Amino acid sequence: MTDTLETGVVGAGVMGRDIAGLLANAGFRVTLVDVDESALDAARTDLESRIPDALAAAGLSERDDLASAVTTATETSALDGADFVV
């Protein structure tokens, strides 16, 4: 996985966490950033439960380690090495 693009998503609301989940499912490493730690906690929960179920319901194969492919941060400086940011 050393050739995998580093991606970032700013905002851990429903849309941001879904985008992070889709990027992680596609094999990208993702940093999800939000100033609100509770939003990041909710995103982690979704990445472990709701998002894999939604991917399966959509007929998309899901990674076993989806949640572990997403790191979270409260500072945008965590995106300094990202190749692509949404």
N, C-alpha and C positions, 0 to 999 in steps of 0.2 A: 504494500500500500504506500510505498514511499513516493510514487508518482501521482498520488491522489491530490487533486486540487484542494487547497484550503479555502473554505467558503465561510461567509459570515451572514448573519441575519440580525438586523436591528429591530427590536421590538418583539416581545414574547407574548403578545396577545394571541388570539386564536389563529389569525392569519400567519403571523410570524412563526408560531410553533408548528403549524401545518407545513409551511415552506421548509423549515428546518428538518422536519420529518421526511419530506419528499427528497430533499438533497441527501440526507443521511441514507435513505433507502436506496438511492442511486449510487451509493458508494463514496460520496464525498465526506470529508471531515468538515464538521460544522461548528462554528462558535456562535452561540445565540446570546445576544446582549440586550439587557434591559436595565434601567435604573431601579426598577422595583423588584426586590428579591422575592416577594410573594408571587409575582408573575412568573419568575423563573422556576419557582417551586411547582407552580401549577403546570408549567410547560414540561418539567421533568415527569410529573405524574402522567400527563397526556402521552408523552413519548414512550412510557412503559405500558400503557393500557389502551387508551382510545385510538391513538394513531395507528398502531399495528392492526387493530380491528378494522379501522376504516380502510386501510390498504388492502386487507384481505377481502373485505366486502366489495372493493372496486376491482378485484381480480388481479391486483398487483402482488407479485411475490415480495415478501418482506424479509429483511435481514433479521437474523436472530439477535444481533447486538445493536439494534437501532438506537436505543437510548445511550449506549456507551459511545456511539459515534458523534454525539453532540455534547460539547462542553458549554458551560454557561459562564457569563461574566457580567459585572455591573459597570464596567468601564469600557469605553470604545477603544481604548488603547489595546485591548485584547484582539482587535481586528487588524493590527499593524501588519501582520504577515499574510493576510488573506489575499488570495488571487481574485476573488469575486465576492462582492457584498451586495445584499438585497436590503 
